[in-house]
Amino acid sequence: MPANWKSLGLALTSASVVMGGQALAEPPVQVFELSISEEQVVAAGETWCAALVGISNTFHTEGAAAAKAKAEAVIDAAYGFQQGPVAFKPTLTFGESTFRNTRQGALDYFVGPDPAFPPGQGFATYKRWTDCTVQEDVIQLFGPVANSMGNVSITDDQGNVTTVDKTWTFWQPKEGVMRIVLHHSSIPFEPPQE
């Protein structure tokens, strides 16, 4: 273990992988003593969903300024922009605006409009979202880092459900704090009808 890791008070333990709620054999990987649990990953996904619905509800009841303030608070609490760029690829982005590795880009994605990031309408404000659920396919735990991949299903006020594939990487810089440092979202592939 590098000497600077010891100075941070980090010790090595084993990692685990969870798929479909079942723990798999531990991989031959060593990680830090400070660790994120499966329960924390599940809770983080649920919190993200609640935040998305909350931003949407705020936009539709209190207006754009209130929704922007709520989105800023969510981004600052949930994402790791304070530590540097976040690998953030939202669902409906394209061209030079595909990747949103800055706080400004993430804020536009949630609430828009920012002329630096076309087309302008934020995802949380695009529709009035009323419900959001996460279905994890895999959770990987590597000490202070965890990956989750699965589906997020979001219901609008007309009862229409949008499902996206979602991958998050969470990082725990210190006890009790988790930050999203990677967020990738895409629409599931639909094969052509014959």
C-alpha positions as CSV (number, residue, x, y, z in Angstrom):
1,M,0.0,0.0,0.0
2,P,1.4,3.4,-0.9
3,A,2.7,5.3,2.1
4,N,0.4,8.3,1.5
5,W,-2.7,6.0,1.8
6,K,-1.5,4.9,5.3
7,S,-1.2,8.6,6.3
8,L,-4.9,8.9,5.4
9,G,-5.8,6.2,7.9
10,L,-7.0,3.8,5.1
11,A,-6.6,0.0,5.5
12,L,-7.3,-2.7,3.0
13,T,-10.3,-5.1,3.2
14,S,-12.0,-7.2,0.5
15,A,-14.5,-6.1,-2.0
16,S,-17.9,-7.5,-2.9
17,V,-20.3,-7.6,-5.9
18,V,-24.1,-7.8,-5.7
19,M,-26.2,-8.8,-8.7
20,G,-30.0,-9.0,-8.5
21,G,-29.8,-8.7,-4.8
22,Q,-27.6,-11.8,-4.5
23,A,-24.0,-11.5,-3.1
24,L,-21.5,-13.1,-5.5
25,A,-18.2,-14.6,-4.5
26,E,-15.7,-11.9,-3.5
27,P,-13.4,-10.9,-6.3
28,P,-9.7,-11.0,-5.7
29,V,-9.5,-7.2,-5.3
30,Q,-8.4,-5.3,-2.2
31,V,-9.9,-2.0,-1.2
32,F,-10.0,0.5,1.7
33,E,-11.4,0.2,5.2
34,L,-13.7,3.1,4.6
35,S,-16.5,1.6,2.6
36,I,-19.9,2.2,1.1
37,S,-22.6,-0.4,1.8
38,E,-25.2,-1.9,-0.6
39,E,-27.9,-0.2,1.6
40,Q,-26.3,3.2,1.1
41,V,-26.2,2.7,-2.7
42,V,-29.9,1.7,-2.8
43,A,-30.7,4.7,-0.5
44,A,-28.7,7.1,-2.8
45,G,-30.7,5.9,-5.8
46,E,-34.0,6.5,-4.0
47,T,-32.8,9.9,-2.8
48,W,-31.9,10.9,-6.4
49,C,-35.4,9.8,-7.6
50,A,-37.1,11.8,-4.8
51,A,-34.9,14.9,-5.7
52,L,-35.9,14.6,-9.4
53,V,-39.6,14.5,-8.5
54,G,-39.1,17.3,-6.0
55,I,-37.4,19.6,-8.6
56,S,-40.2,18.9,-11.1
57,N,-42.9,19.5,-8.5
58,T,-41.2,22.8,-7.4
59,F,-41.0,24.0,-11.0
60,H,-44.7,23.3,-11.7
61,T,-46.0,24.8,-8.4
62,E,-43.4,27.6,-7.6
63,G,-41.8,28.4,-10.9
64,A,-38.4,28.3,-12.5
65,A,-36.4,30.3,-9.9
66,A,-37.5,28.0,-7.1
67,A,-36.8,24.9,-9.1
68,K,-33.3,26.2,-10.0
69,A,-32.5,26.9,-6.3
70,K,-33.7,23.3,-5.4
71,A,-31.7,21.8,-8.2
72,E,-28.6,23.7,-7.1
73,A,-29.0,22.3,-3.6
74,V,-29.5,18.8,-4.9
75,I,-26.4,19.0,-7.1
76,D,-24.3,20.4,-4.3
77,A,-25.4,17.6,-1.9
78,A,-25.4,14.7,-4.3
79,Y,-22.6,15.2,-6.9
80,G,-18.9,15.6,-6.5
81,F,-18.4,18.9,-8.4
82,Q,-16.7,20.4,-5.3
83,Q,-13.9,17.9,-5.8
84,G,-13.5,18.3,-9.6
85,P,-15.3,17.3,-12.9
86,V,-18.0,14.6,-12.7
87,A,-18.3,12.1,-15.5
88,F,-21.9,13.0,-16.3
89,K,-23.7,11.9,-19.5
90,P,-27.4,12.6,-19.2
91,T,-30.1,10.9,-21.3
92,L,-31.2,13.4,-23.9
93,T,-28.0,15.3,-24.7
94,F,-26.2,15.6,-28.0
95,G,-23.3,17.2,-29.8
96,E,-21.0,19.5,-27.8
97,S,-23.6,19.3,-25.0
98,T,-23.5,15.5,-24.6
99,F,-21.2,15.4,-21.6
100,R,-21.9,17.7,-18.6
101,N,-18.7,17.5,-16.5
102,T,-19.4,20.9,-14.8
103,R,-21.9,22.0,-12.2
104,Q,-23.3,24.5,-14.8
105,G,-23.9,21.7,-17.3
106,A,-25.6,19.5,-14.6
107,L,-27.8,22.4,-13.5
108,D,-28.9,23.1,-17.1
109,Y,-29.7,19.4,-17.6
110,F,-32.0,19.4,-14.6
111,V,-33.7,22.7,-15.0
112,G,-32.4,24.6,-18.1
113,P,-32.3,26.9,-19.9
114,D,-28.7,27.9,-20.3
115,P,-27.7,29.1,-23.8
116,A,-24.4,27.3,-23.5
117,F,-26.3,23.9,-23.5
118,P,-29.0,23.6,-26.1
119,P,-31.8,22.7,-26.6
120,G,-32.9,24.5,-23.3
121,Q,-35.6,22.6,-21.4
122,G,-34.4,20.8,-18.4
123,F,-35.2,17.1,-17.8
124,A,-36.8,17.7,-14.4
125,T,-38.9,20.5,-15.8
126,Y,-39.7,18.9,-19.2
127,K,-42.7,17.1,-17.7
128,R,-44.3,17.0,-14.3
129,W,-42.8,13.9,-12.9
130,T,-44.8,12.3,-10.1
131,D,-42.9,9.1,-9.3
132,C,-39.5,7.6,-9.8
133,T,-38.1,4.2,-9.0
134,V,-34.8,2.5,-9.3
135,Q,-34.3,-1.2,-10.2
136,E,-30.7,-2.2,-9.7
137,D,-29.2,-4.9,-11.9
138,V,-25.8,-4.8,-10.3
139,I,-24.1,-3.1,-7.4
140,Q,-20.3,-3.3,-7.0
141,L,-18.7,-2.3,-3.7
142,F,-15.0,-1.3,-3.7
143,G,-14.5,0.3,-0.3
144,P,-15.0,4.1,-0.6
145,V,-16.3,3.6,-4.2
146,A,-19.4,1.8,-5.5
147,N,-21.0,1.3,-8.9
148,S,-24.6,0.7,-9.6
149,M,-26.3,-0.1,-12.9
150,G,-29.9,-0.7,-13.7
151,N,-33.1,1.1,-14.7
152,V,-34.8,4.2,-13.5
153,S,-38.5,4.4,-14.3
154,I,-40.1,7.9,-14.1
155,T,-43.9,8.5,-14.2
156,D,-45.4,11.7,-15.4
157,D,-48.7,13.3,-14.3
158,Q,-50.5,11.6,-17.2
159,G,-49.4,8.2,-16.0
160,N,-46.8,7.7,-18.8
161,V,-43.7,5.9,-17.7
162,T,-40.2,6.6,-19.1
163,T,-37.5,4.1,-18.4
164,V,-33.8,4.8,-18.8
165,D,-30.7,2.8,-18.3
166,K,-28.7,4.3,-15.5
167,T,-25.1,3.8,-14.2
168,W,-23.8,5.7,-11.2
169,T,-20.4,5.7,-9.4
170,F,-20.5,6.9,-5.8
171,W,-17.5,8.0,-3.9
172,Q,-17.3,8.3,-0.1
173,P,-14.6,11.0,0.6
174,K,-15.3,10.8,4.3
175,E,-17.6,8.9,6.7
176,G,-21.2,9.9,6.2
177,V,-20.7,11.7,2.8
178,M,-21.4,10.1,-0.6
179,R,-21.0,11.9,-3.9
180,I,-21.9,10.9,-7.4
181,V,-18.8,11.1,-9.5
182,L,-20.1,9.3,-12.6
183,H,-23.7,9.4,-13.9
184,H,-24.5,7.8,-17.3
185,S,-28.0,7.6,-18.6
186,S,-29.4,6.4,-21.9
187,I,-32.7,5.2,-23.4
188,P,-32.9,1.4,-23.8
189,F,-32.2,0.1,-27.3
190,E,-35.3,-1.0,-29.2
191,P,-34.5,-3.3,-32.1
192,P,-36.2,-2.5,-35.5
193,Q,-39.6,-4.1,-36.0
194,E,-39.8,-6.6,-38.8
